[in-house]
């Protein structure tokens, strides 16, 4: 996910917001929170629900002297494992003598984890470096032991900022590159989107660059049901693959086929800076993209002040369905999105309404209308970076904190890892009133049997905690066997959809 600093765009706040947003209710109660770290700086960027009910957290640590396995003087990758109650079970650090950062984590079919980010190191845990900076992918076992690692790139700077798992045990990585050699398709300008599809062994299935003559950076990806993907980022180019920026910088959204072919692109924004940092699949096809806008015009119809959280919904052909701004006279930034139980989306980011920064989370419905929102933090700066739906119907929020008071339990020095576990979302419970019969599950390894009291004609969808669809099967009758062979261990949601109604139940693959 993109690193953002809150910026002032020089436009006076005009506070154009719907009454529904102002009256939005508070979110679910906090089940637990964890502030954890050492006397250095920790950052959190990625979350994954594990098969034992816990979570893996991926991020980075910056140190200025030698501490155990940490290498001296720069950023290293750090991965934590916590249980269902937020107790840290293990933490591990990986890297070399230069800067190494983790931006995303997914489960692997073997039961461990795949971590993606970028590295400038040529030593330590890093081997096979190719240039000034490379995409770096680590394979870990269930206890965090490093099983293998690969570097991808050319002689320039190549970075990965997000990763999505694919149904065959591989993944799609997105980021940006200015290389013109090595494993990178030559870039068109200063810096281009770079998208790589890897198989389960980590070999490149395909890779492509997309962009124009100026600076184009990809920040987020989600895999579509057909095996293709949607990519979101920011573009300054007025030519090439991204179609033309309307201002300083625009949302740039791509739809790619399973083979990496560009099916369509869309640039959205106004005359100032608009950055797309997150993306989720949209019910019925298409995608929802979130980020921040500093524009008061163009595609942006509401503008509150320094910067607003901005969401846009595109259909399966890239046509704009709606756009919404969120915030007030000070800056709000959406960093990550995930689908909410029962429909809609939950976004997490940073709110600057107070003298300091706070973690900001909100739920919106399928049309972008706010259903609830909450702000968490203490007297120092606290930021939200990632969000995950949890099998119990709640959410896990990941970020980092400088506070030792308020909603934050303690501070161990500088910036700490911060997790906030929210309880059951009452809005999601509404689907319990559906006319569909109750669903019973029996899980044996990667095979799931679904049974209902009465026959049902519809579809069964399986999605991971990031809202990505793992599989879709037709159901006609009262029983269905779902084969999830090759799917990573972790928490998933199985949904029965029929006659415009939905009933969802969590399933955990161990």
C-alpha positions in Angstrom: 0.0 0.0 0.0 1.1 3.5 -0.8 3.0 5.6 1.6 1.1 8.9 1.8 1.8 12.2 3.6 -1.1 14.5 4.2 -0.7 17.5 2.0 -2.3 20.9 1.7 -3.6 21.8 -1.7 -4.2 25.6 -1.1 -7.9 25.3 -1.6 -10.2 26.7 1.2 -12.5 24.1 2.8 -16.1 24.3 1.6 -17.5 21.4 3.6 -19.9 19.8 1.2 -21.1 16.6 2.8 -24.4 14.7 3.1 -26.3 14.7 6.3 -26.1 10.9 6.3 -22.3 11.1 6.6 -22.5 13.6 9.5 -25.1 11.4 11.3 -23.3 8.1 10.7 -23.2 5.8 13.7 -20.2 4.4 15.5 -18.7 1.2 14.3 -18.5 -2.2 16.1 -17.0 -2.3 19.6 -13.3 -2.9 20.1 -12.7 -6.5 21.1 -9.0 -6.0 21.7 -6.0 -3.9 20.7 -2.3 -4.6 20.6 0.5 -2.0 20.6 3.8 -3.9 20.2 7.4 -3.1 19.3 10.9 -2.4 20.5 12.7 1.0 20.9 12.7 1.5 17.2 10.2 2.2 14.4 7.8 -0.5 13.2 5.4 -0.2 10.3 2.4 -2.4 9.4 1.3 -2.9 5.8 -0.3 -6.3 5.3 -2.6 -8.8 7.1 -3.6 -12.4 6.6 -6.1 -14.6 8.5 -4.5 -18.0 9.5 -6.0 -21.4 9.7 -5.7 -21.4 13.6 -7.9 -18.3 14.0 -4.9 -16.0 14.3 -3.3 -13.5 12.0 0.0 -12.9 10.3 1.1 -9.2 10.1 3.7 -8.1 7.6 5.6 -4.8 7.8 9.0 -3.3 8.4 11.3 -2.1 11.2 13.9 0.7 11.1 16.9 0.3 13.5 20.0 2.4 14.1 22.1 -0.3 15.9 22.4 -4.1 16.0 19.6 -5.9 17.8 19.7 -9.7 17.5 19.1 -10.8 13.9 18.4 -7.2 12.7 21.0 -5.8 10.4 22.4 -2.4 11.1 21.3 1.0 10.0 18.2 0.7 7.7 14.8 -0.9 7.1 14.3 -4.6 7.4 11.3 -6.8 6.7 9.5 -7.9 9.9 6.6 -10.4 10.2 4.6 -11.1 13.3 2.1 -13.9 14.2 -0.6 -13.2 16.7 -3.3 -15.5 18.0 -7.1 -14.9 17.9 -6.8 -12.8 21.1 -4.0 -10.6 19.9 -1.1 -12.3 21.8 2.1 -12.2 19.8 3.3 -15.8 19.2 6.4 -15.0 17.2 8.1 -12.3 15.2 10.9 -12.6 12.7 13.1 -10.2 10.8 14.6 -10.6 7.3 16.9 -8.4 5.2 20.3 -7.2 4.4 22.4 -4.1 5.0 20.3 -1.8 2.9 16.6 -1.0 2.8 14.2 -3.9 2.8 10.4 -3.5 3.2 7.4 -5.8 3.2 4.1 -4.5 1.8 1.8 -7.5 1.6 1.3 -11.1 2.8 -0.9 -14.0 1.7 -1.1 -17.7 2.7 0.6 -20.4 0.7 -0.9 -23.8 -0.2 1.8 -25.5 1.8 0.5 -23.9 4.9 3.0 -21.1 5.3 3.1 -17.5 4.0 4.3 -15.5 1.0 5.5 -12.0 1.7 6.1 -9.4 -1.0 7.9 -6.0 -0.9 11.1 -4.6 -2.2 14.8 -4.6 -1.4 17.9 -2.6 -2.1 20.2 -5.1 -0.3 22.7 -7.5 -1.9 23.6 -9.4 1.2 22.1 -11.0 4.3 18.9 -12.8 3.5 18.9 -11.3 0.0 20.5 -13.1 -2.9 20.1 -12.7 -6.6 19.7 -8.9 -6.6 19.5 -7.4 -10.1 19.8 -3.6 -9.8 19.3 -0.5 -7.8 16.2 -1.9 -6.1 14.2 -5.1 -6.7 10.9 -6.7 -6.0 11.5 -9.1 -3.2 9.3 -12.2 -2.4 9.9 -14.4 0.6 8.5 -17.9 1.2 8.0 -18.7 4.9 6.8 -21.8 6.7 4.0 -21.7 9.3 6.5 -20.7 12.0 8.1 -17.9 9.9 11.2 -19.8 9.0 12.6 -18.5 5.7 12.3 -21.3 3.1 13.3 -19.3 0.1 13.4 -15.9 -1.6 13.5 -14.4 -5.1 14.4 -11.0 -6.5 12.7 -9.7 -9.7 13.6 -6.7 -11.7 16.2 -5.0 -13.9 19.1 -2.6 -13.4 16.9 0.3 -12.3 14.5 0.6 -9.3 11.7 -1.9 -9.2 9.2 -2.0 -6.3 6.2 -4.2 -5.3 3.4 -2.5 -3.2 0.6 -5.0 -3.2 0.0 -8.7 -3.9 -3.1 -10.9 -4.4 -3.3 -14.6 -4.3 -4.5 -16.6 -7.3 -6.5 -19.8 -7.4 -3.6 -21.9 -8.6 -1.4 -21.1 -5.6 0.4 -18.3 -7.3 0.0 -14.5 -7.0 -0.1 -11.2 -8.8 2.3 -8.5 -7.8 1.9 -4.8 -8.6 4.2 -1.9 -8.2 6.3 0.3 -10.4 9.6 0.2 -12.4 12.0 2.4 -14.2 14.1 -0.5 -15.6 14.5 -1.2 -19.3 16.2 -4.5 -19.0 16.3 -7.7 -17.0 12.9 -9.3 -16.3 11.1 -6.0 -16.9 9.4 -5.2 -20.1 10.8 -1.8 -21.2 9.1 1.2 -19.6 7.4 3.9 -21.6 8.4 6.9 -19.4 9.9 8.0 -16.1 8.3 5.2 -14.2 5.5 2.7 -15.2 3.1 0.3 -13.5 4.7 -3.1 -13.3 2.5 -6.2 -12.9 3.9 -9.7 -12.5 2.0 -13.0 -12.4 3.9 -15.7 -10.5 3.1 -19.4 -10.3 3.2 -21.4 -7.0 6.9 -22.0 -7.5 7.6 -18.3 -7.8 8.4 -18.4 -11.6 7.1 -15.6 -13.7 4.1 -16.6 -15.8 3.9 -13.1 -17.4 4.9 -9.6 -16.7 4.0 -6.3 -18.3 4.6 -2.6 -17.8 1.8 -0.1 -18.4 2.1 3.7 -18.6 3.0 6.9 -20.5 5.8 9.3 -20.7 5.6 10.6 -17.2 5.4 9.0 -13.7 2.9 6.2 -13.2 2.8 4.1 -10.0 0.6 1.0 -9.2 -0.4 0.6 -5.5 -3.1 -2.0 -5.3 -4.5 -5.1 -7.0 -7.4 -7.5 -6.7 -8.0 -10.7 -8.7 -11.2 -11.0 -10.7 -13.3 -14.2 -10.8 -12.1 -14.9 -14.4 -8.5 -15.0 -13.3 -7.7 -11.5 -14.5 -7.2 -8.6 -12.2 -8.0 -4.9 -11.5 -5.0 -2.7 -10.8 -5.2 0.8 -9.2 -2.6 3.5 -8.9 -1.7 7.0 -9.7 -0.8 8.5 -13.1 0.7 11.8 -14.3 0.9 10.7 -17.9 -1.3 12.2 -20.6 -0.5 9.5 -23.1 0.2 5.8 -23.3 -1.7 3.0 -21.6 -3.3 5.2 -18.9 -5.2 7.5 -21.2 -4.4 11.0 -19.9 -4.3 12.7 -16.5 -6.8 15.5 -16.0 -4.6 17.3 -13.4 -1.4 16.9 -11.5 -2.1 13.3 -10.7 -5.1 11.0 -11.2 -6.6 7.7 -10.2 -5.4 5.2 -12.9 -7.4 1.9 -13.0 -6.5 -1.0 -15.3 -8.5 -4.2 -16.1 -6.2 -7.0 -17.2 -7.0 -10.5 -18.6 -5.7 -13.7 -17.0 -2.8 -13.4 -19.5 -2.0 -9.8 -18.7 -3.7 -8.3 -21.7 -4.9 -4.8 -21.2 -8.7 -4.9 -21.6 -9.5 -1.3 -20.5 -8.1 1.6 -18.6 -9.7 4.5 -16.8 -8.2 7.8 -15.5 -10.3 9.7 -12.9 -9.8 12.9 -11.0 -9.7 16.7 -11.2 -7.2 19.5 -11.6 -5.1 18.7 -8.5 -3.7 15.5 -7.0 -5.8 12.3 -6.8 -4.1 9.1 -5.6 -5.7 5.6 -5.7 -4.3 3.4 -3.0 -6.8 0.5 -2.6 -9.2 -1.6 -4.6 -11.9 -4.2 -4.0 -14.2 -6.3 -6.2 -17.7 -4.9 -6.7 -20.8 -7.0 -6.3 -22.1 -7.8 -9.8 -18.8 -7.1 -11.5 -16.3 -4.3 -11.7 -14.4 -2.7 -8.8 -14.4 0.0 -6.1 -11.3 2.1 -5.8 -10.3 4.2 -2.8 -7.7 6.8 -2.1 -7.5 10.5 -1.6 -8.4 13.5 -3.6 -7.2 17.1 -3.4 -9.3 18.2 -6.4 -12.4 20.4 -6.2 -13.5 19.7 -9.8 -13.5 17.3 -12.7 -14.8 13.8 -11.6 -14.8 15.0 -7.9 -18.2 16.5 -7.1 -17.7 17.1 -3.4 -14.6 18.6 -1.7 -14.3 19.3 2.0 -10.8 20.8 2.5 -7.2 19.8 2.5 -7.8 16.4 1.2 -10.7 13.9 1.2 -11.0 10.2 1.2 -12.4 9.4 -2.3 -14.1 6.3 -3.6 -15.2 5.5 -7.1 -17.2 2.5 -8.4 -16.6 1.2 -11.9 -18.7 -1.5 -13.6 -17.2 -4.5 -15.5 -16.5 -2.4 -18.6 -14.9 0.6 -16.7 -17.9 2.9 -16.7 -18.2 5.1 -13.6 -21.2 4.2 -11.5 -20.7 6.6 -8.6 -18.1 8.6 -6.7 -18.1 9.8 -3.1 -15.9 12.1 -1.0 -15.4 11.6 2.7 -13.9 14.1 5.2 -14.2 17.7 6.4 -12.0 20.8 6.4 -8.9 18.8 7.2 -7.4 15.8 5.5 -8.7 12.3 5.4 -6.9 9.5 3.5 -8.3 6.0 2.6 -5.4 3.5 2.4 -7.1 0.1 2.3 -10.5 -1.5 1.5 -12.2 -4.8 2.0 -15.8 -6.0 1.3 -18.1 -5.9 4.3 -20.3 -8.9 5.4 -23.8 -8.5 3.9 -22.6 -6.0 1.2 -20.7 -2.8 1.0 -17.1 -2.0 1.9 -15.0 -1.1 4.9 -12.2 1.4 4.4 -9.3 2.3 6.8 -6.9 5.1 6.7 -5.9 8.3 8.5 -8.0 11.2 9.9 -6.3 14.6 10.6 -9.3 16.3 12.2 -7.5 16.6 15.5 -4.1 18.2 16.1 -2.6 14.8 15.6 -3.3 11.9 13.1 -5.7 9.2 14.1 -6.7 5.8 12.7 -10.0 6.2 10.7 -12.4 3.4 9.7 -15.7 3.6 8.0 -18.3 1.3 6.4 -20.2 2.3 3.3 -23.0 0.5 1.4 -23.0 -0.6 -2.2 -23.7 3.0 -3.3 -21.0 4.6 -1.2 -23.3 6.0 1.6 -21.6 5.9 5.0 -23.3 3.4 7.4 -20.9 3.9 10.3 -17.5 5.4 11.0 -15.1 5.5 14.0 -11.8 7.2 14.9 -9.2 5.6 17.2 -6.0 6.9 18.6 -4.2 8.7 21.4 -2.5 12.1 21.9 0.3 11.4 19.3 0.1 10.3 15.7 -1.6 7.0 14.8 -2.4 5.7 11.3 -4.5 3.0 9.8 -2.8 1.0 6.9 -4.8 -2.2 6.3 -8.1 -3.9 7.1 -9.3 -7.5 7.0 -12.7 -9.1 7.5 -12.5 -11.7 10.2 -14.4 -15.1 10.3 -16.5 -13.9 13.4 -18.1 -11.1 11.4 -15.8 -8.4 12.6 -12.6 -6.7 11.3 -8.9 -6.5 12.1 -7.4 -3.0 11.6 -3.6 -2.7 11.1 -1.5 0.4 11.5 1.1 2.0 13.6 1.1 4.3 16.6 3.3 6.8 18.5 0.7 7.1 21.3 0.7 5.6 24.8 -2.7 6.8 25.9 -6.3 7.0 24.6 -7.2 3.9 22.6 -3.6 2.8 22.5 -2.4 0.7 25.4 1.3 1.6 25.5 4.2 2.7 23.5 7.5 0.9 23.4 9.6 3.6 21.7 9.0 5.7 18.6 6.4 4.1 16.3 4.9 0.7 17.2 2.9 -2.0 15.4 -0.8 -1.4 16.3 -3.7 -3.8 15.8 -7.3 -3.0 16.6 -9.8 -6.0 16.5 -13.4 -4.9 16.1 -16.3 -7.1 17.1 -19.2 -8.3 15.1 -20.6 -5.8 12.7 -24.4 -5.5 13.5 -25.1 -4.4 9.9 -23.8 -7.7 8.6 -26.2 -9.6 10.9 -29.1 -8.4 8.7 -28.6 -11.3 6.3 -29.7 -13.7 9.0 -33.2 -12.6 8.1 -33.0 -14.0 4.6 -35.5 -16.6 3.4 -32.7 -18.9 2.4 -32.3 -22.0 4.6 -29.5 -22.3 7.1 -26.2 -23.6 5.9 -24.3 -26.4 7.6 -20.7 -27.2 6.7 -18.4 -30.2 7.1 -14.7 -29.5 6.4 -12.2 -32.3 5.7 -8.8 -30.9 4.7 -9.5 -28.8 1.6 -12.8 -30.4 0.8 -16.0 -28.7 2.2 -19.5 -30.2 2.1 -22.3 -27.7 2.2 -25.8 -28.9 3.2 -29.2 -27.1 3.5 -32.5 -28.3 5.0 -34.3 -27.6 1.7 -33.1 -27.7 -1.9 -31.7 -24.4 -3.3 -31.0 -23.3 -6.8 -28.3 -20.7 -6.9 -24.5 -20.1 -6.6 -21.9 -20.8 -3.9 -19.1 -18.3 -3.7 -15.9 -18.7 -1.6 -14.0 -15.5 -0.8 -10.9 -14.9 1.2 -10.6 -12.3 4.0 -9.5 -9.7 1.5 -12.8 -10.2 -0.4 -11.2 -12.0 -3.4 -13.2 -14.7 -4.9 -11.6 -18.1 -4.7 -14.2 -20.1 -6.6 -17.8 -20.0 -7.7 -20.0 -23.1 -8.2 -23.6 -23.7 -9.2 -25.8 -25.3 -6.6 -29.0 -27.2 -7.4 -30.3 -29.3 -4.5 -29.6 -29.6 -0.8 -25.9 -30.6 -0.8 -22.7 -29.5 -2.6 -19.1 -30.6 -2.4 -16.6 -27.8 -2.8 -13.0 -28.8 -3.6 -10.5 -26.2 -2.4 -7.4 -28.2 -3.2 -4.4 -25.8 -3.6 -6.1 -23.0 -1.6 -3.9 -21.5 1.2 -4.7 -22.2 4.8 -6.7 -19.4 6.4 -10.1 -17.9 7.1 -12.6 -17.7 4.2 -16.3 -16.8 3.7 -18.7 -19.3 2.0 -21.8 -17.6 0.6 -25.0 -19.1 -0.8 -26.6 -16.7 -3.2 -30.1 -17.3 -4.7 -33.1 -15.1 -5.7 -31.2 -11.9 -4.9 -30.5 -13.1 -1.3 -27.4 -14.2 0.4 -26.4 -16.3 3.4 -22.8 -16.5 4.5 -20.9 -18.7 6.9 -17.2 -18.6 7.8 -14.9 -21.6 7.0 -11.4 -22.1 8.2 -8.9 -24.2 6.2 -6.1 -25.5 8.4 
